[in-house]
Amino acid sequence: MAVPKQKTSRAKTRSRRAQNLKFNKPTVSVCPVCETPIRPHHICETCGFYKDEPVLVAEGYSELNEE
Ligand SMILES: [Zn+2]
């Protein structure tokens, strides 16, 4: 049976395992209406729009537009 010639150093082991500890940054896109960062395929929480269409209308939003 093949046996390692030398004990793997602590630094070597830890630097190898550090690759698995990386975590992926969440994907962020930008709202086309108000340009705040949003989660992709989600309604913008700031303006309530999804792909240029109003889905959630915030309180006072229509009143602000009429004035
Ligand atoms: Zn928005």
N, CA, C, O and the ligand as a Tripos MOL2 file, in Angstrom:
@<TRIPOS>MOLECULE
protein
  269   267    68     0     0
PROTEIN
NO_CHARGES

@<TRIPOS>ATOM
      1 N           0.8400   -1.1870    0.0000 N.3       1 MET1
      2 CA          0.0000    0.0000    0.0000 C.3       1 MET1
      3 C           0.8780    1.2410    0.0000 C.2       1 MET1
      4 O           1.8410    1.3420    0.7600 O.2       1 MET1
      5 N           0.5300    2.1730   -0.8590 N.am      2 ALA2
      6 CA          1.3100    3.4180   -0.9070 C.3       2 ALA2
      7 C           1.0580    4.2430    0.3500 C.2       2 ALA2
      8 O          -0.0780    4.4610    0.7710 O.2       2 ALA2
      9 N           2.1520    4.6830    0.9190 N.am      3 VAL3
     10 CA          2.0640    5.4340    2.1600 C.3       3 VAL3
     11 C           2.7250    6.7920    1.9440 C.2       3 VAL3
     12 O           3.8040    6.8360    1.3540 O.2       3 VAL3
     13 N           2.1450    7.8850    2.3850 N.am      4 PRO4
     14 CA          2.7880    9.1930    2.2540 C.3       4 PRO4
     15 C           4.1430    9.2100    2.9350 C.2       4 PRO4
     16 O           4.3100    8.6980    4.0410 O.2       4 PRO4
     17 N           5.1130    9.8130    2.2460 N.am      5 LYS5
     18 CA          6.4680    9.8200    2.7800 C.3       5 LYS5
     19 C           6.5790   10.7260    4.0000 C.2       5 LYS5
     20 O           7.2840   10.4350    4.9660 O.2       5 LYS5
     21 N           5.8530   11.8360    3.9120 N.am      6 GLN6
     22 CA          5.9370   12.7910    5.0090 C.3       6 GLN6
     23 C           4.5470   13.2040    5.4630 C.2       6 GLN6
     24 O           3.5890   13.1770    4.6900 O.2       6 GLN6
     25 N           4.4560   13.5780    6.6990 N.am      7 LYS7
     26 CA          3.2000   14.0970    7.2310 C.3       7 LYS7
     27 C           2.8840   15.4310    6.5570 C.2       7 LYS7
     28 O           3.7630   16.2830    6.4260 O.2       7 LYS7
     29 N           1.6320   15.6160    6.1270 N.am      8 THR8
     30 CA          1.2380   16.8790    5.5070 C.3       8 THR8
     31 C           1.2040   17.9640    6.5780 C.2       8 THR8
     32 O           0.5970   17.8020    7.6360 O.2       8 THR8
     33 N           1.8730   19.0720    6.2740 N.am      9 SER9
     34 CA          1.9450   20.1400    7.2610 C.3       9 SER9
     35 C           0.5710   20.7460    7.5060 C.2       9 SER9
     36 O          -0.3350   20.6500    6.6780 O.2       9 SER9
     37 N           0.4480   21.3630    8.6500 N.am     10 ARG10
     38 CA         -0.8350   21.9640    9.0200 C.3      10 ARG10
     39 C          -1.2250   23.0550    8.0220 C.2      10 ARG10
     40 O          -2.3900   23.1880    7.6500 O.2      10 ARG10
     41 N          -0.2170   23.8390    7.5940 N.am     11 ALA11
     42 CA         -0.4990   24.9230    6.6490 C.3      11 ALA11
     43 C          -0.9700   24.3730    5.3070 C.2      11 ALA11
     44 O          -1.8910   24.9130    4.6940 O.2      11 ALA11
     45 N          -0.3290   23.2890    4.8550 N.am     12 LYS12
     46 CA         -0.7020   22.6780    3.5740 C.3      12 LYS12
     47 C          -2.1320   22.1330    3.6400 C.2      12 LYS12
     48 O          -2.9160   22.3200    2.7100 O.2      12 LYS12
     49 N          -2.4630   21.4640    4.7390 N.am     13 THR13
     50 CA         -3.8090   20.9160    4.9150 C.3      13 THR13
     51 C          -4.8480   22.0290    4.9560 C.2      13 THR13
     52 O          -5.9030   21.9460    4.3270 O.2      13 THR13
     53 N          -4.5230   23.0660    5.7090 N.am     14 ARG14
     54 CA         -5.5090   24.1390    5.8790 C.3      14 ARG14
     55 C          -5.6980   24.9580    4.6120 C.2      14 ARG14
     56 O          -6.8080   25.3980    4.3110 O.2      14 ARG14
     57 N          -4.5960   25.1680    3.8570 N.am     15 SER15
     58 CA         -4.7370   25.9310    2.6180 C.3      15 SER15
     59 C          -5.5270   25.1380    1.5760 C.2      15 SER15
     60 O          -6.2390   25.7230    0.7600 O.2      15 SER15
     61 N          -5.4020   23.8030    1.6010 N.am     16 ARG16
     62 CA         -6.1960   22.9750    0.6970 C.3      16 ARG16
     63 C          -7.6660   23.0270    1.0860 C.2      16 ARG16
     64 O          -8.5360   23.1730    0.2270 O.2      16 ARG16
     65 N          -7.9410   22.9070    2.3740 N.am     17 ARG17
     66 CA         -9.3310   22.8860    2.8230 C.3      17 ARG17
     67 C          -9.9910   24.2580    2.7100 C.2      17 ARG17
     68 O         -11.2170   24.3630    2.6790 O.2      17 ARG17
     69 N          -9.1700   25.3100    2.6490 N.am     18 ALA18
     70 CA         -9.7390   26.6590    2.5550 C.3      18 ALA18
     71 C         -10.5200   26.8380    1.2650 C.2      18 ALA18
     72 O         -11.4290   27.6670    1.2100 O.2      18 ALA18
     73 N         -10.1910   26.0850    0.2290 N.am     19 GLN19
     74 CA        -10.9140   26.1820   -1.0360 C.3      19 GLN19
     75 C         -12.3720   25.7770   -0.8650 C.2      19 GLN19
     76 O         -13.2470   26.3220   -1.5390 O.2      19 GLN19
     77 N         -12.6430   24.8420    0.0180 N.am     20 ASN20
     78 CA        -14.0140   24.3750    0.2200 C.3      20 ASN20
     79 C         -14.8080   25.3100    1.1160 C.2      20 ASN20
     80 O         -16.0340   25.2220    1.1880 O.2      20 ASN20
     81 N         -14.1060   26.2060    1.7990 N.am     21 LEU21
     82 CA        -14.7960   27.0930    2.7220 C.3      21 LEU21
     83 C         -15.2480   28.3810    2.0400 C.2      21 LEU21
     84 O         -15.9400   29.2030    2.6410 O.2      21 LEU21
     85 N         -14.8520   28.5480    0.7900 N.am     22 LYS22
     86 CA        -15.3010   29.7320    0.0690 C.3      22 LYS22
     87 C         -16.8130   29.6640   -0.0960 C.2      22 LYS22
     88 O         -17.3610   28.5970   -0.3730 O.2      22 LYS22
     89 N         -17.4770   30.7780    0.0700 N.am     23 PHE23
     90 CA        -18.9130   30.7890   -0.1820 C.3      23 PHE23
     91 C         -19.1930   31.7470   -1.3230 C.2      23 PHE23
     92 O         -18.5180   32.7630   -1.4870 O.2      23 PHE23
     93 N         -20.1860   31.4080   -2.0950 N.am     24 ASN24
     94 CA        -20.5030   32.1930   -3.2810 C.3      24 ASN24
     95 C         -21.2670   33.4540   -2.8940 C.2      24 ASN24
     96 O         -22.1550   33.4330   -2.0420 O.2      24 ASN24
     97 N         -20.8980   34.5380   -3.5390 N.am     25 LYS25
     98 CA        -21.6400   35.7610   -3.3140 C.3      25 LYS25
     99 C         -23.0160   35.6320   -3.9720 C.2      25 LYS25
    100 O         -23.1200   35.0490   -5.0510 O.2      25 LYS25
    101 N         -24.0650   36.1590   -3.3530 N.am     26 PRO26
    102 CA        -25.3840   36.1000   -3.9750 C.3      26 PRO26
    103 C         -25.4290   36.9590   -5.2330 C.2      26 PRO26
    104 O         -24.8330   38.0340   -5.2880 O.2      26 PRO26
    105 N         -26.1380   36.4720   -6.2340 N.am     27 THR27
    106 CA        -26.2800   37.2100   -7.4860 C.3      27 THR27
    107 C         -27.1880   38.4120   -7.2660 C.2      27 THR27
    108 O         -28.2740   38.2890   -6.6990 O.2      27 THR27
    109 N         -26.7450   39.5410   -7.7090 N.am     28 VAL28
    110 CA        -27.5140   40.7700   -7.5220 C.3      28 VAL28
    111 C         -27.6860   41.4380   -8.8780 C.2      28 VAL28
    112 O         -26.7120   41.6310   -9.6050 O.2      28 VAL28
    113 N         -28.9060   41.7890   -9.2170 N.am     29 SER29
    114 CA        -29.1460   42.5820  -10.4150 C.3      29 SER29
    115 C         -29.6930   43.9390   -9.9900 C.2      29 SER29
    116 O         -29.8860   44.1970   -8.8020 O.2      29 SER29
    117 N         -29.9380   44.7900  -10.9560 N.am     30 VAL30
    118 CA        -30.3360   46.1630  -10.6530 C.3      30 VAL30
    119 C         -31.7500   46.3950  -11.1730 C.2      30 VAL30
    120 O         -32.0820   46.0160  -12.2960 O.2      30 VAL30
    121 N         -32.5620   47.0120  -10.3530 N.am     31 CYS31
    122 CA        -33.9320   47.3290  -10.7540 C.3      31 CYS31
    123 C         -33.9220   48.3340  -11.9000 C.2      31 CYS31
    124 O         -33.2490   49.3600  -11.7990 O.2      31 CYS31
    125 N         -34.6580   48.0680  -13.0030 N.am     32 PRO32
    126 CA        -34.6530   49.0130  -14.1360 C.3      32 PRO32
    127 C         -35.4010   50.3090  -13.8440 C.2      32 PRO32
    128 O         -35.2180   51.3060  -14.5420 O.2      32 PRO32
    129 N         -36.2440   50.2930  -12.8100 N.am     33 VAL33
    130 CA        -37.0460   51.4790  -12.5180 C.3      33 VAL33
    131 C         -36.3140   52.4090  -11.5510 C.2      33 VAL33
    132 O         -36.1020   53.5850  -11.8450 O.2      33 VAL33
    133 N         -35.9280   51.8640  -10.3910 N.am     34 CYS34
    134 CA        -35.3300   52.7330   -9.3780 C.3      34 CYS34
    135 C         -33.8400   52.4790   -9.1930 C.2      34 CYS34
    136 O         -33.1870   53.1650   -8.4070 O.2      34 CYS34
    137 N         -33.2970   51.4960   -9.9150 N.am     35 GLU35
    138 CA        -31.8610   51.2390   -9.9430 C.3      35 GLU35
    139 C         -31.2710   50.8690   -8.5880 C.2      35 GLU35
    140 O         -30.1010   51.1410   -8.3170 O.2      35 GLU35
    141 N         -32.0860   50.2450   -7.7370 N.am     36 THR36
    142 CA        -31.5230   49.7020   -6.5120 C.3      36 THR36
    143 C         -31.1800   48.2370   -6.7600 C.2      36 THR36
    144 O         -31.8140   47.5960   -7.5990 O.2      36 THR36
    145 N         -30.1970   47.6930   -6.0530 N.am     37 PRO37
    146 CA        -29.8640   46.2750   -6.2320 C.3      37 PRO37
    147 C         -30.9980   45.3720   -5.7650 C.2      37 PRO37
    148 O         -31.5120   45.5360   -4.6580 O.2      37 PRO37
    149 N         -31.3870   44.4220   -6.6050 N.am     38 ILE38
    150 CA        -32.4730   43.4930   -6.2760 C.3      38 ILE38
    151 C         -32.0160   42.0670   -6.5350 C.2      38 ILE38
    152 O         -31.0100   41.8450   -7.2080 O.2      38 ILE38
    153 N         -32.7540   41.1050   -6.0030 N.am     39 ARG39
    154 CA        -32.5120   39.6970   -6.3090 C.3      39 ARG39
    155 C         -33.1080   39.4050   -7.6810 C.2      39 ARG39
    156 O         -34.2050   39.8750   -7.9810 O.2      39 ARG39
    157 N         -32.4110   38.6420   -8.5180 N.am     40 PRO40
    158 CA        -32.9400   38.3460   -9.8410 C.3      40 PRO40
    159 C         -34.2420   37.5480   -9.7700 C.2      40 PRO40
    160 O         -34.4070   36.6970   -8.8960 O.2      40 PRO40
    161 N         -35.1510   37.8220  -10.6830 N.am     41 HIS41
    162 CA        -36.4580   37.1660  -10.7740 C.3      41 HIS41
    163 C         -37.3250   37.4380   -9.5630 C.2      41 HIS41
    164 O         -38.1880   36.6310   -9.2170 O.2      41 HIS41
    165 N         -37.0970   38.5760   -8.9130 N.am     42 HIS42
    166 CA        -37.9130   38.9570   -7.7660 C.3      42 HIS42
    167 C         -38.4590   40.3680   -7.9800 C.2      42 HIS42
    168 O         -37.8930   41.1630   -8.7300 O.2      42 HIS42
    169 N         -39.5650   40.6570   -7.3090 N.am     43 ILE43
    170 CA        -40.1290   41.9970   -7.3540 C.3      43 ILE43
    171 C         -39.2150   42.9310   -6.5630 C.2      43 ILE43
    172 O         -38.6980   42.5660   -5.5080 O.2      43 ILE43
    173 N         -39.0280   44.1240   -7.0810 N.am     44 CYS44
    174 CA        -38.2350   45.1150   -6.3580 C.3      44 CYS44
    175 C         -38.9950   45.5210   -5.1030 C.2      44 CYS44
    176 O         -40.1670   45.8940   -5.1620 O.2      44 CYS44
    177 N         -38.3080   45.4430   -3.9650 N.am     45 GLU45
    178 CA        -38.9810   45.7610   -2.7030 C.3      45 GLU45
    179 C         -39.1140   47.2650   -2.4980 C.2      45 GLU45
    180 O         -39.9250   47.7190   -1.6910 O.2      45 GLU45
    181 N         -38.3260   48.0270   -3.2230 N.am     46 THR46
    182 CA        -38.3650   49.4710   -3.0380 C.3      46 THR46
    183 C         -39.5330   50.0950   -3.7850 C.2      46 THR46
    184 O         -40.3040   50.8650   -3.2120 O.2      46 THR46
    185 N         -39.6650   49.7540   -5.0960 N.am     47 CYS47
    186 CA        -40.6990   50.4030   -5.9090 C.3      47 CYS47
    187 C         -41.8410   49.4540   -6.2620 C.2      47 CYS47
    188 O         -42.8520   49.9090   -6.7980 O.2      47 CYS47
    189 N         -41.7220   48.1600   -5.9860 N.am     48 GLY48
    190 CA        -42.7990   47.2180   -6.2600 C.3      48 GLY48
    191 C         -42.9780   46.8650   -7.7180 C.2      48 GLY48
    192 O         -44.0460   46.3990   -8.1140 O.2      48 GLY48
    193 N         -41.9500   47.0790   -8.5300 N.am     49 PHE49
    194 CA        -42.0290   46.7770   -9.9540 C.3      49 PHE49
    195 C         -41.3320   45.4540  -10.2520 C.2      49 PHE49
    196 O         -40.3590   45.0760   -9.6000 O.2      49 PHE49
    197 N         -41.8660   44.7640  -11.2600 N.am     50 TYR50
    198 CA        -41.1590   43.6070  -11.8010 C.3      50 TYR50
    199 C         -41.0960   43.7620  -13.3150 C.2      50 TYR50
    200 O         -42.1280   43.7350  -13.9850 O.2      50 TYR50
    201 N         -39.9020   43.9230  -13.8530 N.am     51 LYS51
    202 CA        -39.6970   44.1040  -15.3010 C.3      51 LYS51
    203 C         -40.5750   45.2240  -15.8550 C.2      51 LYS51
    204 O         -41.3590   44.9890  -16.7740 O.2      51 LYS51
    205 N         -40.4620   46.4030  -15.3290 N.am     52 ASP52
    206 CA        -41.1580   47.6150  -15.7840 C.3      52 ASP52
    207 C         -42.6660   47.5590  -15.5800 C.2      52 ASP52
    208 O         -43.3810   48.4320  -16.0710 O.2      52 ASP52
    209 N         -43.1700   46.5430  -14.8610 N.am     53 GLU53
    210 CA        -44.5970   46.4970  -14.6090 C.3      53 GLU53
    211 C         -44.8540   46.6100  -13.1190 C.2      53 GLU53
    212 O         -44.2060   45.9260  -12.3260 O.2      53 GLU53
    213 N         -45.8030   47.4740  -12.7180 N.am     54 PRO54
    214 CA        -46.1000   47.5750  -11.2910 C.3      54 PRO54
    215 C         -46.8370   46.3350  -10.7970 C.2      54 PRO54
    216 O         -47.9020   45.9950  -11.3130 O.2      54 PRO54
    217 N         -46.2810   45.6700   -9.8160 N.am     55 VAL55
    218 CA        -46.9010   44.4730   -9.2580 C.3      55 VAL55
    219 C         -47.4280   44.7900   -7.8720 C.2      55 VAL55
    220 O         -48.6050   44.5870   -7.5720 O.2      55 VAL55
    221 N         -46.5350   45.2910   -7.0360 N.am     56 LEU56
    222 CA        -46.9500   45.7480   -5.7180 C.3      56 LEU56
    223 C         -47.0100   47.2650   -5.7750 C.2      56 LEU56
    224 O         -46.0460   47.9180   -6.1740 O.2      56 LEU56
    225 N         -48.1350   47.8170   -5.3790 N.am     57 VAL57
    226 CA        -48.2180   49.2710   -5.3420 C.3      57 VAL57
    227 C         -48.1090   49.6950   -3.8800 C.2      57 VAL57
    228 O         -48.9430   49.3360   -3.0480 O.2      57 VAL57
    229 N         -47.0840   50.4520   -3.5930 N.am     58 ALA58
    230 CA        -46.8530   50.8960   -2.2290 C.3      58 ALA58
    231 C         -47.8900   51.9340   -1.8300 C.2      58 ALA58
    232 O         -48.5400   52.5360   -2.6850 O.2      58 ALA58
    233 N         -48.0390   52.1380   -0.5370 N.am     59 GLU59
    234 CA        -49.0050   53.1050   -0.0450 C.3      59 GLU59
    235 C         -48.6350   54.5040   -0.5200 C.2      59 GLU59
    236 O         -47.4930   54.9440   -0.3850 O.2      59 GLU59
    237 N         -49.6220   55.1860   -1.0760 N.am     60 GLY60
    238 CA        -49.3880   56.5470   -1.5220 C.3      60 GLY60
    239 C         -48.6860   56.6400   -2.8560 C.2      60 GLY60
    240 O         -48.3620   57.7400   -3.3030 O.2      60 GLY60
    241 N         -48.4400   55.5010   -3.5120 N.am     61 TYR61
    242 CA        -47.7030   55.5650   -4.7820 C.3      61 TYR61
    243 C         -48.5470   56.2360   -5.8660 C.2      61 TYR61
    244 O         -48.0650   57.1130   -6.5830 O.2      61 TYR61
    245 N         -49.8460   55.8040   -5.9840 N.am     62 SER62
    246 CA        -50.7020   56.3860   -7.0250 C.3      62 SER62
    247 C         -50.9670   57.8480   -6.7560 C.2      62 SER62
    248 O         -51.0680   58.6510   -7.6830 O.2      62 SER62
    249 N         -51.0790   58.1980   -5.4710 N.am     63 GLU63
    250 CA        -51.3300   59.6060   -5.1300 C.3      63 GLU63
    251 C         -50.1300   60.4570   -5.5410 C.2      63 GLU63
    252 O         -50.2930   61.5840   -6.0080 O.2      63 GLU63
    253 N         -48.9360   59.9180   -5.3660 N.am     64 LEU64
    254 CA        -47.7440   60.6790   -5.7280 C.3      64 LEU64
    255 C         -47.6860   60.9000   -7.2370 C.2      64 LEU64
    256 O         -47.2480   61.9550   -7.6980 O.2      64 LEU64
    257 N         -48.1360   59.8900   -8.0160 N.am     65 ASN65
    258 CA        -48.0800   60.0260   -9.4680 C.3      65 ASN65
    259 C         -49.0970   61.0210  -10.0010 C.2      65 ASN65
    260 O         -48.8420   61.7360  -10.9700 O.2      65 ASN65
    261 N         -50.2730   61.0560   -9.3400 N.am     66 GLU66
    262 CA        -51.3270   61.9280   -9.8370 C.3      66 GLU66
    263 C         -51.0020   63.3960   -9.6050 C.2      66 GLU66
    264 O         -51.3700   64.2690  -10.3920 O.2      66 GLU66
    265 N         -50.3020   63.6430   -8.5020 N.am     67 GLU67
    266 CA        -50.0160   65.0520   -8.1830 C.3      67 GLU67
    267 C         -48.8920   65.6260   -9.0240 C.2      67 GLU67
    268 O         -48.5400   66.7960   -8.8690 O.2      67 GLU67
    269 ZN        -37.2450   49.2830   -8.0210 Zn       68 ZN68
@<TRIPOS>BOND
     1     1     2 1
     2     2     3 1
     3     3     4 2
     4     3     5 am
     5     5     6 1
     6     6     7 1
     7     7     8 2
     8     7     9 am
     9     9    10 1
    10    10    11 1
    11    11    12 2
    12    11    13 am
    13    13    14 1
    14    14    15 1
    15    15    16 2
    16    15    17 am
    17    17    18 1
    18    18    19 1
    19    19    20 2
    20    19    21 am
    21    21    22 1
    22    22    23 1
    23    23    24 2
    24    23    25 am
    25    25    26 1
    26    26    27 1
    27    27    28 2
    28    27    29 am
    29    29    30 1
    30    30    31 1
    31    31    32 2
    32    31    33 am
    33    33    34 1
    34    34    35 1
    35    35    36 2
    36    35    37 am
    37    37    38 1
    38    38    39 1
    39    39    40 2
    40    39    41 am
    41    41    42 1
    42    42    43 1
    43    43    44 2
    44    43    45 am
    45    45    46 1
    46    46    47 1
    47    47    48 2
    48    47    49 am
    49    49    50 1
    50    50    51 1
    51    51    52 2
    52    51    53 am
    53    53    54 1
    54    54    55 1
    55    55    56 2
    56    55    57 am
    57    57    58 1
    58    58    59 1
    59    59    60 2
    60    59    61 am
    61    61    62 1
    62    62    63 1
    63    63    64 2
    64    63    65 am
    65    65    66 1
    66    66    67 1
    67    67    68 2
    68    67    69 am
    69    69    70 1
    70    70    71 1
    71    71    72 2
    72    71    73 am
    73    73    74 1
    74    74    75 1
    75    75    76 2
    76    75    77 am
    77    77    78 1
    78    78    79 1
    79    79    80 2
    80    79    81 am
    81    81    82 1
    82    82    83 1
    83    83    84 2
    84    83    85 am
    85    85    86 1
    86    86    87 1
    87    87    88 2
    88    87    89 am
    89    89    90 1
    90    90    91 1
    91    91    92 2
    92    91    93 am
    93    93    94 1
    94    94    95 1
    95    95    96 2
    96    95    97 am
    97    97    98 1
    98    98    99 1
    99    99   100 2
   100    99   101 am
   101   101   102 1
   102   102   103 1
   103   103   104 2
   104   103   105 am
   105   105   106 1
   106   106   107 1
   107   107   108 2
   108   107   109 am
   109   109   110 1
   110   110   111 1
   111   111   112 2
   112   111   113 am
   113   113   114 1
   114   114   115 1
   115   115   116 2
   116   115   117 am
   117   117   118 1
   118   118   119 1
   119   119   120 2
   120   119   121 am
   121   121   122 1
   122   122   123 1
   123   123   124 2
   124   123   125 am
   125   125   126 1
   126   126   127 1
   127   127   128 2
   128   127   129 am
   129   129   130 1
   130   130   131 1
   131   131   132 2
   132   131   133 am
   133   133   134 1
   134   134   135 1
   135   135   136 2
   136   135   137 am
   137   137   138 1
   138   138   139 1
   139   139   140 2
   140   139   141 am
   141   141   142 1
   142   142   143 1
   143   143   144 2
   144   143   145 am
   145   145   146 1
   146   146   147 1
   147   147   148 2
   148   147   149 am
   149   149   150 1
   150   150   151 1
   151   151   152 2
   152   151   153 am
   153   153   154 1
   154   154   155 1
   155   155   156 2
   156   155   157 am
   157   157   158 1
   158   158   159 1
   159   159   160 2
   160   159   161 am
   161   161   162 1
   162   162   163 1
   163   163   164 2
   164   163   165 am
   165   165   166 1
   166   166   167 1
   167   167   168 2
   168   167   169 am
   169   169   170 1
   170   170   171 1
   171   171   172 2
   172   171   173 am
   173   173   174 1
   174   174   175 1
   175   175   176 2
   176   175   177 am
   177   177   178 1
   178   178   179 1
   179   179   180 2
   180   179   181 am
   181   181   182 1
   182   182   183 1
   183   183   184 2
   184   183   185 am
   185   185   186 1
   186   186   187 1
   187   187   188 2
   188   187   189 am
   189   189   190 1
   190   190   191 1
   191   191   192 2
   192   191   193 am
   193   193   194 1
   194   194   195 1
   195   195   196 2
   196   195   197 am
   197   197   198 1
   198   198   199 1
   199   199   200 2
   200   199   201 am
   201   201   202 1
   202   202   203 1
   203   203   204 2
   204   203   205 am
   205   205   206 1
   206   206   207 1
   207   207   208 2
   208   207   209 am
   209   209   210 1
   210   210   211 1
   211   211   212 2
   212   211   213 am
   213   213   214 1
   214   214   215 1
   215   215   216 2
   216   215   217 am
   217   217   218 1
   218   218   219 1
   219   219   220 2
   220   219   221 am
   221   221   222 1
   222   222   223 1
   223   223   224 2
   224   223   225 am
   225   225   226 1
   226   226   227 1
   227   227   228 2
   228   227   229 am
   229   229   230 1
   230   230   231 1
   231   231   232 2
   232   231   233 am
   233   233   234 1
   234   234   235 1
   235   235   236 2
   236   235   237 am
   237   237   238 1
   238   238   239 1
   239   239   240 2
   240   239   241 am
   241   241   242 1
   242   242   243 1
   243   243   244 2
   244   243   245 am
   245   245   246 1
   246   246   247 1
   247   247   248 2
   248   247   249 am
   249   249   250 1
   250   250   251 1
   251   251   252 2
   252   251   253 am
   253   253   254 1
   254   254   255 1
   255   255   256 2
   256   255   257 am
   257   257   258 1
   258   258   259 1
   259   259   260 2
   260   259   261 am
   261   261   262 1
   262   262   263 1
   263   263   264 2
   264   263   265 am
   265   265   266 1
   266   266   267 1
   267   267   268 2
@<TRIPOS>SUBSTRUCTURE
     1 MET1         2 RESIDUE 1 A MET
     2 ALA2         6 RESIDUE 1 A ALA
     3 VAL3        10 RESIDUE 1 A VAL
     4 PRO4        14 RESIDUE 1 A PRO
     5 LYS5        18 RESIDUE 1 A LYS
     6 GLN6        22 RESIDUE 1 A GLN
     7 LYS7        26 RESIDUE 1 A LYS
     8 THR8        30 RESIDUE 1 A THR
     9 SER9        34 RESIDUE 1 A SER
    10 ARG10       38 RESIDUE 1 A ARG
    11 ALA11       42 RESIDUE 1 A ALA
    12 LYS12       46 RESIDUE 1 A LYS
    13 THR13       50 RESIDUE 1 A THR
    14 ARG14       54 RESIDUE 1 A ARG
    15 SER15       58 RESIDUE 1 A SER
    16 ARG16       62 RESIDUE 1 A ARG
    17 ARG17       66 RESIDUE 1 A ARG
    18 ALA18       70 RESIDUE 1 A ALA
    19 GLN19       74 RESIDUE 1 A GLN
    20 ASN20       78 RESIDUE 1 A ASN
    21 LEU21       82 RESIDUE 1 A LEU
    22 LYS22       86 RESIDUE 1 A LYS
    23 PHE23       90 RESIDUE 1 A PHE
    24 ASN24       94 RESIDUE 1 A ASN
    25 LYS25       98 RESIDUE 1 A LYS
    26 PRO26      102 RESIDUE 1 A PRO
    27 THR27      106 RESIDUE 1 A THR
    28 VAL28      110 RESIDUE 1 A VAL
    29 SER29      114 RESIDUE 1 A SER
    30 VAL30      118 RESIDUE 1 A VAL
    31 CYS31      122 RESIDUE 1 A CYS
    32 PRO32      126 RESIDUE 1 A PRO
    33 VAL33      130 RESIDUE 1 A VAL
    34 CYS34      134 RESIDUE 1 A CYS
    35 GLU35      138 RESIDUE 1 A GLU
    36 THR36      142 RESIDUE 1 A THR
    37 PRO37      146 RESIDUE 1 A PRO
    38 ILE38      150 RESIDUE 1 A ILE
    39 ARG39      154 RESIDUE 1 A ARG
    40 PRO40      158 RESIDUE 1 A PRO
    41 HIS41      162 RESIDUE 1 A HIS
    42 HIS42      166 RESIDUE 1 A HIS
    43 ILE43      170 RESIDUE 1 A ILE
    44 CYS44      174 RESIDUE 1 A CYS
    45 GLU45      178 RESIDUE 1 A GLU
    46 THR46      182 RESIDUE 1 A THR
    47 CYS47      186 RESIDUE 1 A CYS
    48 GLY48      190 RESIDUE 1 A GLY
    49 PHE49      194 RESIDUE 1 A PHE
    50 TYR50      198 RESIDUE 1 A TYR
    51 LYS51      202 RESIDUE 1 A LYS
    52 ASP52      206 RESIDUE 1 A ASP
    53 GLU53      210 RESIDUE 1 A GLU
    54 PRO54      214 RESIDUE 1 A PRO
    55 VAL55      218 RESIDUE 1 A VAL
    56 LEU56      222 RESIDUE 1 A LEU
    57 VAL57      226 RESIDUE 1 A VAL
    58 ALA58      230 RESIDUE 1 A ALA
    59 GLU59      234 RESIDUE 1 A GLU
    60 GLY60      238 RESIDUE 1 A GLY
    61 TYR61      242 RESIDUE 1 A TYR
    62 SER62      246 RESIDUE 1 A SER
    63 GLU63      250 RESIDUE 1 A GLU
    64 LEU64      254 RESIDUE 1 A LEU
    65 ASN65      258 RESIDUE 1 A ASN
    66 GLU66      262 RESIDUE 1 A GLU
    67 GLU67      266 RESIDUE 1 A GLU
    68 ZN68       269 GROUP 0 **** ****
